């Protein structure tokens, strides 16, 4: 699959998971927005979908930016409320507030680290959809 197809699959997986949980999904016409869709949870929240990279050592990663027209990384703060993340390898979806994510990428840990570290870890289970 090309990158557009990968993104479309991820978007469909996240939207489906939300609808299975009876969360209304509003899909905008066209693709010129910074967000992929909006959910209605009493308030309207915009969602940008990202595909998690292959898991390594118990961690999945996803980008928290896009490449702007000037060729520089352009983060989503102020433009979207949530990242909807799909991990094809884990076949799992996550919903992450933009404020919890970094400006370039975010790591979500799903297995305990080999060194036993517990501090400073962002656990995937806290964001599972």
N, C-alpha and C positions, 0 to 999 in steps of 0.2 A: 504494500500500500504506500502511496505517497503521503506527505505530511498533512495535506488537506484531508485526505480520507481518514487518517489516524485521528485527527482532531474531530472530525464529524462523528466517528464511532464513540470517542470519549464523551462528546456532548450528548449523544443519544443515551449512553449508559447512565450518565449523571441525571439527565432529565427523567429517565425511566425510574431510577431509584427514588427520586423525589416524588413522582406521581404515585408510586407504590405506597408511599407514606402519606398519601392524600394531601400533598403540598401542591397547590396550584402553580403551574409554570406558564409564563407568558413569553411567547417567542416573537421577537421584533421582526418586522419585514426588512429584508436586506441584511447586509453584514458590514455596515459602516459605523457601528457603535463600538465602544471600548469593551462592552460586555456581550456575552453570548445570549443570555436570556435573563428574565426577572422572575423571582418567586414572590408569592403573596402569603406572608405569614402574619397578617394584620398590618404590617408595613410592607412596602415593596422594596425588595433587596435585589440589587443587580449581581449577576454571577458571571465570572469569567472562567471558562473551563480550560484545564491544563491536563496533559497526559504525563503521568509519572514515568520516570526513566526506570530501566531495569533495576530491580533491587540488588544491592550489594551489601554484604555483611550486615543484613538485618535492617537496612535503611532504603526508603524510596526517596527520590528527589524530584522536584518539579520547579520549572522556572517561574519567577514572580514578576517577569517583565516581558515586554515585546521589544522588537527592534523598531525604533521610530524612523520617520522619514529622513532624519539626518544621519541614520546609521548607528545612533547611540541607543543604549538600553533605556527604555522608557517604562518606569514602574507604574503600577495601577492605583497607587494611593490617591484618594480623592476622586477616582473615576469609577471604581466598583466596590461593592461591599464584601463579596465573598469569592473565594476560589472554589470551584467544583473540580475535584481531582479524581481522575480515573487511573487505576493501576491495572493494566492488562495482565501483568504477571500474577498479581494477587487476586484479580477479578473482584476488586473492591473499589468503592467510591468514598470520598472524603469531602467534607465541607469545612473550609478554613477561612475564618475572617481575615480580611486583607491586613488588618492591624497586627495579627499574630505572625504573619509571614515576613520574611526578609524582603529586601528591595531587589535582589537578583535571583535567589533561589531559596527553597525551603527543604529541609530534611525531616522526614517523618520516620521514626524508628518503630519497627514492629517486632523486633527480637532484642533480648537483653544483650548488651555489648559483652564481648569476651573478657574484657578487663573488669567487668562488674560495676562500672560507673553507673550512678543513678542521678547525680546532679546535672542540671543543664540539658536534660534530654526532652525532646518534644515527641511524645508518644502518639503514634498513628491512631490508636484506639480512642483517644480523646476527640478525634475529628471524624470518626467513622460515620457514614451516612446510613 
